[in-house]
Amino acid sequence: MYVVEMDLDGTLCTQVLGSNPDYALAKPIAHRIAHANEWFAHCHVRIKTGRGTTTGINWREVTECQLAEWGIRHDELVFRTDDADMRIDDKAYRDSMLDLDIDAAHLIPRAGPAKADNRE
């Protein structure tokens, strides 16, 4: 199955800045979430976040509540363990891709039929 990994803060919700950010203050970016949810029908969606990486604070419960409240459909939530300031990756798309009106299925190589939607 095709796997799509999406960053959370600054991509699907607002970026909360500071040396000890309160991620409970993050706000959803609705049009990006709507586009991101289109991927859910076609592939495994992994939400990845660096919340708590530098502070050691466990943000899992807050983050899971936000994902549910904001309606972000996903299969997996992963917390990064590194504190890199930048990632360079040959598979990356800019987060602004979620601002475009693009059918997710057209970007997936060899996309098959939509997967069964028996997940929560």
WONORNOR-V141444 format. One record per helix or strand. SS is the DSSP state (H for helix, E for strand). FROM is the first residue (numbers start at 1). LEN is the number of residues. If there is no record, write none. Layout:
SS | FROM | LEN
SS | FROM | LEN
//
This chain:
E | 3 | 5
E | 9 | 1
E | 13 | 1
H | 23 | 3
E | 28 | 1
H | 30 | 11
E | 44 | 6
H | 60 | 11
E | 76 | 4
H | 95 | 5
H | 104 | 4
//
